[in-house]
């Protein structure tokens, strides 16, 4: 039996189909992403207790600036369709990296987050990795390529995150609530920009605009 690559898909919880060869054409919902990521364990499950990708994303969104929080929350959406593969395995499979880029790019366009990811989000992802390494995995060894990331260096972020285990139901809820919160903030920011642009084009002096907003 011959198999057409374009026919290869998975059925999502919403009933939508996700096509790995055409991720941009898939009708993915944020509920699909939250459901999957709340059930996917970080570190490929090699942990003493459950800690989901969804929880990782919520935590990452808490340690970046407001401007980058939404992108930080969404930066691992590809794992809703690929699971959480160890980084060394990803680099050993070049075709997987191509697939991951394709999915993340498509999800960025669909949900409106920044891709490629800015440096702040990449750094926050690394900080969370190291925090989770020490405080969730309980691993105090030194990893290659992460020698500079000591427990002391990342400890200042501990008060901002929650590393206690969230079971999938809570992880999904927390992810969706954070998504709604940050999506509204993004929309309000966009509306504010568009309003400022209209008023500027109408010839209202910038000093008058600023005084109106302060009032």
C-alpha positions in Angstrom: 0.0 0.0 0.0 1.4 3.4 -1.0 1.1 6.3 1.5 0.8 9.9 0.4 2.7 12.2 2.6 0.0 14.9 2.4 -2.5 12.4 3.9 -0.5 12.1 7.1 -2.2 13.8 10.0 -3.3 13.4 13.6 -6.7 14.1 15.0 -6.8 16.7 17.7 -9.1 16.9 20.7 -11.2 19.6 19.0 -11.8 17.3 16.1 -9.4 19.2 13.8 -6.7 17.5 11.9 -3.1 18.5 12.1 -1.1 17.9 8.9 2.6 17.7 9.6 3.4 18.6 6.0 1.1 21.6 5.9 0.9 22.9 9.5 -0.3 26.3 8.3 -3.5 24.7 6.9 -4.4 23.0 10.2 -7.3 24.4 12.2 -5.6 24.2 15.6 -7.2 25.8 18.6 -5.5 27.1 21.7 -7.5 24.5 23.6 -5.8 21.8 21.5 -2.4 23.2 22.4 -3.2 23.5 26.1 -4.7 20.0 26.3 -1.6 18.4 24.7 1.1 20.4 26.5 -0.6 19.9 29.9 -0.1 16.2 29.4 3.4 16.3 28.0 6.1 16.0 30.7 9.3 18.0 30.5 12.7 16.2 30.2 11.0 13.4 28.2 9.5 12.2 31.5 12.9 11.7 33.2 11.8 13.4 36.4 10.9 12.3 40.0 7.5 14.0 39.6 5.3 15.3 36.9 6.1 18.7 35.5 4.4 19.6 32.2 5.5 21.7 29.2 2.4 23.9 29.8 3.7 24.7 33.3 7.1 25.5 31.9 5.5 27.9 29.4 3.5 29.7 32.1 6.6 30.1 34.2 8.7 31.3 31.3 6.1 34.0 30.6 6.5 35.3 34.1 10.2 36.0 33.9 10.3 38.2 30.7 9.2 41.7 30.0 5.5 42.4 29.4 6.2 42.9 25.7 7.6 39.4 25.3 5.3 37.5 27.7 2.9 36.2 25.1 5.7 34.9 22.9 7.3 33.3 25.9 4.0 31.5 26.7 3.8 30.2 23.2 7.4 29.3 22.4 7.0 25.5 22.7 3.7 25.1 20.8 5.3 22.7 18.4 5.6 20.2 21.2 1.8 19.9 21.2 2.4 17.9 18.0 5.9 16.4 18.5 6.1 15.9 22.2 9.1 17.1 24.2 12.2 15.5 22.5 15.5 15.9 24.3 17.6 18.7 22.7 20.5 16.3 21.8 18.1 14.1 19.9 16.7 17.1 18.0 20.1 18.1 16.8 20.9 14.5 15.8 17.8 14.6 13.5 18.2 17.5 11.2 14.9 16.7 9.5 13.2 17.1 12.9 14.6 20.6 13.3 13.1 21.6 9.9 9.8 20.2 11.0 9.9 22.1 14.3 10.7 25.4 12.5 7.8 24.8 10.1 5.3 24.1 12.9 6.5 27.0 15.1 6.4 29.4 12.2 2.9 28.4 11.3 1.7 28.6 14.9 3.3 32.1 15.2 1.2 33.3 12.3 -1.9 31.6 13.5 -1.8 32.9 17.1 0.1 36.1 16.6 3.3 35.6 18.6 6.8 36.5 17.4 8.8 34.0 15.5 11.8 33.6 15.2 12.0 34.0 18.9 13.7 37.1 20.3 16.8 36.7 22.4 14.9 37.6 25.6 12.6 34.6 25.2 15.5 32.3 24.3 17.4 33.4 27.4 14.2 32.9 29.6 13.8 29.4 28.2 17.4 28.6 29.3 16.9 30.1 32.7 13.8 28.0 33.2 15.7 24.9 32.0 18.3 25.5 34.6 15.8 26.2 37.4 13.9 23.0 36.5 17.2 21.1 36.3 18.1 22.0 39.9 14.7 22.3 41.6 12.5 19.8 39.7 14.8 17.2 38.3 17.1 17.5 41.3 20.2 17.4 39.1 23.2 19.3 40.5 25.7 18.1 37.9 27.3 20.4 35.3 25.9 20.0 31.8 28.0 20.7 28.7 27.2 24.1 27.1 25.6 25.3 30.3 28.6 25.6 32.6 28.0 29.3 33.3 24.4 28.7 34.4 24.9 28.1 38.1 22.1 27.7 40.7 23.2 31.0 42.2 22.9 32.8 38.8 19.2 31.8 38.3 18.1 31.8 41.9 16.8 35.4 41.7 14.0 34.1 39.4 12.6 31.6 41.9 10.1 34.0 43.5 8.5 34.6 40.1 7.7 31.0 39.2 5.9 28.0 40.6 7.9 24.8 40.4 5.5 22.7 42.4 3.8 19.9 40.4 0.7 21.0 38.6 -1.4 18.1 37.5 -2.7 18.2 33.9 -6.1 19.7 34.7 -4.5 22.6 36.6 -1.7 23.1 34.0 -4.3 23.3 31.2 -6.4 25.8 33.2 -3.4 28.0 34.1 -2.1 28.0 30.5 -5.5 29.0 29.1 -6.0 31.7 31.7 -2.5 33.1 31.0 -3.2 33.0 27.3 -6.4 35.0 27.7 -4.7 37.5 30.0 -1.8 38.1 27.6 -3.9 38.0 24.5 -6.1 40.7 25.9 -3.1 42.8 26.8 -1.7 42.4 23.2 -5.1 43.5 21.8 -5.3 46.5 24.1 -1.7 47.5 23.2 -2.6 47.2 19.5 -5.8 49.3 20.0 -3.8 51.9 21.9 -1.2 52.1 19.1 -3.9 52.4 16.4 -5.7 55.1 18.3 -2.5 57.0 18.8 -1.7 56.7 15.1 -5.2 58.0 14.1 -4.9 60.9 16.4 -1.4 61.7 15.2 -2.6 61.6 11.6 -5.5 63.9 12.6 -2.9 66.5 13.6 -3.3 66.4 17.3 0.0 67.5 18.9 1.9 64.7 20.7 2.2 66.8 23.9 -1.6 67.2 24.0 -2.0 63.4 23.5 0.3 62.7 26.4 -1.4 65.1 28.7 -4.8 63.6 27.9 -3.5 60.1 28.7 -1.9 61.2 31.9 -5.2 62.9 33.0 
